[in-house]
Amino acid sequence: MKISIERAALLKALGHVQNVVERRNTIPILSNVLIDANENNITLVATDLDIEVSEAAIATVSAPGQVTAPAHTLYDIARKLPDGSQVNLQINSDGRLDIDAGRSHFTLPLLPSSDFPKMTADGFTHSFVLKAPELTRLIDKTKFAISTEETRYYLNGIYVHGHNEKLRAVATDGHRLALAEMDLPEGAAGLPGVIMPRKTIAEIRRLIDGSDADIAISISEAKVRFHFNSAIITSKLIDGTFPDYERVIPKGNDKELTIDNKVFANAVDRVATISAEKSRSIKVALSQDSLSLTVNNPESGNAHEDIVVDYSSEPLEIGFNAKYLLDVAGQIEGRDAVFLLDNPAAPALVKDTEDENALFVLMPLRV
């Protein structure tokens, strides 16, 4: 194999694929990136056996072939080479990879490309297209509620499914729930419910950041594939049953609180400064057009702040985790957030005045 490629093109492709490679691997080949040189381009592929990311890049190919080289080392080399440099890669007589750019020369060890695991990409039953901002919105509105508790593995992702002519994304960790939906795209009718893993979500979100391009999405019972420009992410889905989340969404909460979201978030952030690190508990006391935030921490002291709000129901005291309140506040696009409450032991429903296709549920704390 012998190729020549612009440093910027190599760095971009490596940057997209090397992120899935774990820093520590018990299987050596998984530390490598597959370089497949064919005609006038190359394809770089990296995998951790659960996710496979590939990216094509234009290159001058003098001798086609396949090699696998250490992914992170190759990325670091490309990152440190001068802007505008031309990078030449070829296999030397010792069976190692020579990398030349200007006066810089590197030699890297290789592993057989035949050992590199390939993820099959067939059996997809549903395919549809989303604009990058649409997919970004579904991810950003829900990803903060993904559970990190490995024992409840079926909560370690975003549940995506069709619901009443909508494409719906849901995430929950048992303490909060986030839901976002959009009109069902063509090709997604009858879409089965699938759980997309947290790492896959993070990778596709990173790839499409700031883009306005189309994302082709294909789904089967076991895998999901995202095709974006010259990049393809193929991932296994979480093999588990997502809980009946609709039972958690309160239907009868009749105490309505409307509040300036930015004012509320800033007040919560200030008062939570002295909250206990573990529980992060904060007491919310409501009365006629008034909200009081209180934290009593025997070790750190007390904090209290009052806010003028729109509230006309009976007085109520309820506790929340301050971090969870701030997470939800961070997803509110409108000026105001609407809290629908019932009693101190019932979950709160939070809505965005500017986005009727998103809602959030917060479980209360005892304070």
C-alpha positions as CSV (number, residue, x, y, z in Angstrom):
1,M,0.0,0.0,0.0
2,K,1.2,3.5,-0.9
3,I,-0.8,6.6,-0.6
4,S,-0.5,10.4,-0.4
5,I,-3.1,12.5,1.4
6,E,-3.5,16.1,2.6
7,R,-2.9,16.4,6.3
8,A,-6.3,18.2,6.8
9,A,-8.2,15.3,5.1
10,L,-6.3,12.7,7.1
11,L,-6.8,14.5,10.4
12,K,-10.5,15.0,9.8
13,A,-11.1,11.3,8.9
14,L,-9.0,10.1,11.9
15,G,-10.7,12.5,14.2
16,H,-14.1,11.1,13.3
17,V,-13.1,7.4,13.7
18,Q,-10.5,7.2,16.5
19,N,-12.8,8.3,19.2
20,V,-14.5,4.9,19.4
21,V,-11.2,3.2,20.1
22,E,-10.7,2.5,23.8
23,R,-7.5,3.7,25.3
24,R,-7.0,0.3,27.0
25,N,-7.7,-2.8,25.0
26,T,-7.2,-6.4,25.9
27,I,-7.6,-7.3,22.2
28,P,-4.7,-5.6,20.4
29,I,-6.4,-5.3,17.0
30,L,-9.1,-3.1,18.5
31,S,-6.5,-0.4,19.2
32,N,-5.9,-0.1,15.5
33,V,-7.6,1.7,12.7
34,L,-8.1,-0.1,9.4
35,I,-6.8,1.9,6.4
36,D,-8.3,0.6,3.1
37,A,-6.8,2.2,0.1
38,N,-8.7,1.8,-3.2
39,E,-8.4,3.7,-6.5
40,N,-8.5,7.4,-5.6
41,N,-9.7,7.4,-2.0
42,I,-9.1,5.7,1.4
43,T,-11.5,4.5,4.0
44,L,-10.6,4.5,7.7
45,V,-12.5,2.1,10.0
46,A,-12.4,1.8,13.8
47,T,-14.5,-0.4,16.1
48,D,-14.9,-1.5,19.7
49,L,-17.0,-4.5,18.6
50,D,-20.2,-2.6,19.6
51,I,-19.8,0.5,17.4
52,E,-18.0,0.7,14.0
53,V,-17.2,4.1,12.5
54,S,-15.9,4.5,8.9
55,E,-14.9,7.6,7.0
56,A,-13.8,8.0,3.4
57,A,-11.2,10.6,2.4
58,I,-9.8,11.6,-1.0
59,A,-6.2,10.5,-1.5
60,T,-3.7,9.7,-4.3
61,V,-3.3,5.9,-4.2
62,S,-0.2,4.6,-5.9
63,A,-0.6,1.1,-4.6
64,P,-3.9,-0.1,-3.2
65,G,-4.1,-2.3,-0.1
66,Q,-5.2,-2.6,3.5
67,V,-3.3,-2.1,6.7
68,T,-4.1,-1.6,10.4
69,A,-2.1,1.0,12.4
70,P,-2.4,2.3,16.0
71,A,-5.3,4.6,15.9
72,H,-4.5,7.1,18.7
73,T,-0.8,7.3,17.7
74,L,-1.6,7.9,14.0
75,Y,-4.1,10.6,15.1
76,D,-1.6,12.3,17.3
77,I,1.0,12.4,14.5
78,A,-1.5,13.9,12.0
79,R,-2.6,16.4,14.6
80,K,1.0,17.6,15.2
81,L,2.0,17.8,11.5
82,P,2.2,21.3,10.0
83,D,-0.9,22.7,8.3
84,G,-1.0,22.2,4.6
85,S,1.5,19.4,4.6
86,Q,1.2,16.3,2.3
87,V,1.4,13.0,4.2
88,N,2.8,9.9,2.5
89,L,2.0,6.5,3.9
90,Q,3.5,3.2,2.6
91,I,4.5,-0.2,3.9
92,N,8.2,-0.6,4.1
93,S,10.3,-3.7,3.6
94,D,10.1,-4.6,7.3
95,G,6.3,-4.7,7.0
96,R,5.8,-1.5,9.0
97,L,4.1,1.7,8.1
98,D,6.3,4.6,7.0
99,I,4.7,8.1,7.5
100,D,6.5,11.0,5.8
101,A,5.5,14.7,5.8
102,G,8.1,17.3,4.9
103,R,11.1,16.6,7.0
104,S,9.1,14.5,9.5
105,H,9.4,10.7,9.4
106,F,7.6,8.1,11.5
107,T,7.4,4.3,11.5
108,L,4.6,2.5,13.1
109,P,4.0,-1.3,13.8
110,L,1.1,-2.9,11.9
111,L,-1.2,-5.8,12.6
112,P,-2.8,-8.0,9.9
113,S,-5.9,-6.4,8.3
114,S,-7.4,-9.9,8.0
115,D,-7.7,-9.9,11.9
116,F,-9.7,-6.7,11.9
117,P,-13.3,-7.4,12.9
118,K,-16.0,-6.2,10.5
119,M,-19.6,-5.4,11.6
120,T,-22.2,-6.7,9.2
121,A,-24.6,-4.1,8.0
122,D,-27.6,-6.0,6.7
123,G,-31.1,-6.8,7.8
124,F,-32.3,-3.2,8.2
125,T,-36.1,-3.0,8.1
126,H,-36.7,0.7,8.3
127,S,-34.8,3.6,6.7
128,F,-35.5,7.3,6.9
129,V,-33.8,10.6,6.7
130,L,-33.5,13.4,9.3
131,K,-31.9,16.8,9.0
132,A,-28.9,17.1,11.3
133,P,-30.6,19.8,13.4
134,E,-33.6,17.5,13.9
135,L,-31.5,14.6,15.2
136,T,-29.4,17.0,17.3
137,R,-32.6,18.3,19.0
138,L,-33.9,14.8,19.8
139,I,-30.5,13.9,21.3
140,D,-29.9,17.1,23.2
141,K,-33.4,17.2,24.7
142,T,-33.0,13.7,26.2
143,K,-29.4,12.6,26.6
144,F,-28.9,14.2,30.0
145,A,-31.5,11.8,31.5
146,I,-29.7,8.6,30.3
147,S,-28.8,6.4,33.2
148,T,-25.2,5.6,34.0
149,E,-26.1,2.7,36.2
150,E,-24.7,-0.3,34.4
151,T,-26.9,-2.8,36.3
152,R,-30.0,-1.2,34.7
153,Y,-28.4,-1.5,31.2
154,Y,-31.8,-1.1,29.4
155,L,-31.8,2.6,30.6
156,N,-28.2,3.2,29.3
157,G,-29.5,4.8,26.1
158,I,-32.2,6.7,24.3
159,Y,-35.4,4.8,23.4
160,V,-36.5,5.7,19.9
161,H,-39.9,4.6,18.5
162,G,-42.9,5.7,16.5
163,H,-45.9,7.0,18.5
164,N,-49.1,8.5,17.1
165,E,-47.5,9.7,13.9
166,K,-44.5,11.0,15.8
167,L,-40.9,9.9,16.0
168,R,-40.3,10.0,19.8
169,A,-37.0,9.8,21.8
170,V,-37.2,9.1,25.5
171,A,-34.5,8.7,28.2
172,T,-34.8,8.1,32.0
173,D,-32.6,7.2,34.9
174,G,-35.5,6.6,37.3
175,H,-35.1,10.1,38.9
176,R,-36.0,12.2,35.8
177,L,-37.4,11.6,32.4
178,A,-36.9,13.5,29.2
179,L,-39.1,13.2,26.1
180,A,-38.8,14.8,22.7
181,E,-40.7,14.1,19.5
182,M,-41.1,15.3,15.9
183,D,-43.3,14.4,12.9
184,L,-42.7,10.9,11.8
185,P,-40.4,11.0,8.8
186,E,-41.2,9.0,5.6
187,G,-40.0,5.4,6.0
188,A,-40.4,5.3,9.8
189,A,-43.9,4.0,9.9
190,G,-44.2,0.9,12.1
191,L,-40.7,1.6,13.5
192,P,-40.0,-0.9,16.4
193,G,-38.9,0.6,19.7
194,V,-35.1,0.4,19.9
195,I,-32.6,1.5,22.6
196,M,-29.6,3.4,21.1
197,P,-26.6,3.1,23.5
198,R,-25.1,6.1,25.3
199,K,-21.7,5.9,23.5
200,T,-23.4,5.7,20.1
201,I,-25.5,8.7,20.9
202,A,-22.3,10.6,21.9
203,E,-20.5,9.7,18.7
204,I,-23.2,10.6,16.3
205,R,-23.8,13.9,18.2
206,R,-20.2,14.8,18.0
207,L,-20.1,14.0,14.2
208,I,-23.1,16.1,13.3
209,D,-22.3,19.1,15.5
210,G,-23.1,22.3,13.7
211,S,-24.1,20.6,10.5
212,D,-27.2,21.0,8.4
213,A,-26.8,17.9,6.3
214,D,-29.1,15.0,5.8
215,I,-28.6,11.9,8.1
216,A,-29.7,8.6,6.6
217,I,-30.8,6.3,9.4
218,S,-31.4,2.6,9.0
219,I,-32.7,0.4,11.9
220,S,-33.1,-3.3,12.5
221,E,-34.0,-5.2,15.6
222,A,-30.3,-5.5,16.6
223,K,-28.5,-2.6,14.9
224,V,-28.7,1.1,13.8
225,R,-26.7,2.8,11.1
226,F,-26.2,6.5,10.6
227,H,-24.9,7.7,7.2
228,F,-23.6,11.2,7.3
229,N,-21.7,12.7,4.4
230,S,-18.7,10.4,4.0
231,A,-19.0,8.9,7.5
232,I,-20.9,5.8,8.5
233,I,-21.6,4.7,12.1
234,T,-23.0,1.2,12.6
235,S,-23.9,0.2,16.2
236,K,-25.4,-2.6,18.1
237,L,-28.6,-1.7,19.9
238,I,-29.2,-2.4,23.6
239,D,-30.8,-5.8,23.9
240,G,-33.4,-5.1,26.6
241,T,-36.9,-3.9,27.2
242,F,-37.4,-0.2,27.9
243,P,-39.9,0.4,30.8
244,D,-43.5,1.6,30.2
245,Y,-42.4,5.3,30.6
246,E,-45.9,6.6,29.9
247,R,-47.0,5.4,33.3
248,V,-44.5,7.8,34.9
249,I,-45.8,10.9,33.0
250,P,-48.3,12.6,35.4
251,K,-51.7,13.2,33.9
252,G,-53.6,14.9,36.8
253,N,-51.2,17.6,38.0
254,D,-53.4,20.7,38.3
255,K,-51.1,23.1,40.2
256,E,-49.6,25.3,37.5
257,L,-46.4,27.3,38.0
258,T,-45.1,29.6,35.3
259,I,-41.6,30.9,35.9
260,D,-38.9,32.9,34.1
261,N,-36.5,30.0,33.3
262,K,-33.3,32.0,33.4
263,V,-34.1,33.7,36.6
264,F,-35.1,30.4,38.2
265,A,-32.0,28.5,37.0
266,N,-29.7,31.3,38.3
267,A,-31.4,31.2,41.7
268,V,-31.2,27.4,41.9
269,D,-27.6,27.5,41.0
270,R,-26.8,30.1,43.7
271,V,-28.8,28.5,46.5
272,A,-27.4,25.0,45.6
273,T,-23.9,26.2,46.3
274,I,-24.1,25.0,49.8
275,S,-26.3,21.9,49.2
276,A,-25.0,18.5,50.3
277,E,-22.8,17.1,47.5
278,K,-24.5,13.7,47.5
279,S,-28.3,14.6,47.6
280,R,-28.1,18.1,46.1
281,S,-31.5,18.6,47.7
282,I,-33.3,21.9,47.6
283,K,-36.7,22.9,49.0
284,V,-39.2,24.7,46.8
285,A,-42.0,26.5,48.7
286,L,-44.9,27.9,46.7
287,S,-47.5,30.4,47.6
288,Q,-49.5,33.1,45.8
289,D,-47.2,34.4,43.0
290,S,-44.1,33.6,45.1
291,L,-41.5,30.9,45.1
292,S,-38.9,30.3,47.8
293,L,-35.8,28.2,47.4
294,T,-34.2,26.9,50.6
295,V,-31.2,24.8,51.4
296,N,-30.4,23.7,55.0
297,N,-27.0,21.9,55.2
298,P,-25.8,21.3,58.8
299,E,-22.2,21.2,57.5
300,S,-22.2,24.2,55.1
301,G,-24.9,26.5,56.4
302,N,-28.2,27.8,55.0
303,A,-29.3,29.5,51.8
304,H,-32.6,31.1,50.8
305,E,-33.9,33.1,47.8
306,D,-37.3,34.4,46.8
307,I,-38.6,34.7,43.2
308,V,-41.8,36.3,41.9
309,V,-43.7,33.8,39.8
310,D,-47.1,33.1,38.3
311,Y,-48.8,30.7,40.7
312,S,-52.4,30.9,42.0
313,S,-53.0,27.4,43.5
314,E,-52.8,26.4,47.2
315,P,-49.4,26.6,49.0
316,L,-47.1,23.7,48.4
317,E,-43.6,22.6,49.6
318,I,-41.7,20.1,47.5
319,G,-38.1,19.0,47.3
320,F,-35.9,18.4,44.2
321,N,-32.3,17.6,43.3
322,A,-30.8,20.9,42.3
323,K,-28.7,19.3,39.5
324,Y,-31.7,17.8,37.9
325,L,-33.6,21.1,38.0
326,L,-30.6,22.8,36.3
327,D,-30.4,20.0,33.7
328,V,-34.1,20.5,32.8
329,A,-33.7,24.3,32.8
330,G,-30.9,23.9,30.4
331,Q,-33.2,22.4,27.8
332,I,-35.9,25.1,28.0
333,E,-35.8,27.2,24.9
334,G,-38.6,29.7,25.7
335,R,-38.4,32.5,28.3
336,D,-40.8,30.7,30.6
337,A,-40.9,27.1,32.0
338,V,-44.2,25.7,33.1
339,F,-44.3,23.3,36.1
340,L,-47.4,21.2,36.7
341,L,-47.5,19.9,40.3
342,D,-49.7,17.8,42.5
343,N,-48.4,17.0,46.0
344,P,-45.0,16.7,47.7
345,A,-44.7,13.0,46.8
346,A,-45.9,13.2,43.2
347,P,-43.6,13.7,40.2
348,A,-43.5,17.2,38.6
349,L,-44.2,17.7,34.9
350,V,-42.2,20.4,33.2
351,K,-43.0,21.9,29.8
352,D,-41.3,24.5,27.5
353,T,-43.6,27.3,26.4
354,E,-41.7,27.4,23.1
355,D,-41.5,23.7,22.4
356,E,-44.8,21.7,22.6
357,N,-42.9,18.6,21.4
358,A,-40.8,18.2,24.5
359,L,-41.6,17.4,28.2
360,F,-39.7,16.5,31.3
361,V,-40.6,14.7,34.5
362,L,-38.8,15.2,37.8
363,M,-39.2,12.9,40.8
364,P,-39.4,14.8,44.1
365,L,-37.1,14.4,47.1
366,R,-37.9,14.5,50.8
367,V,-36.5,17.6,52.4
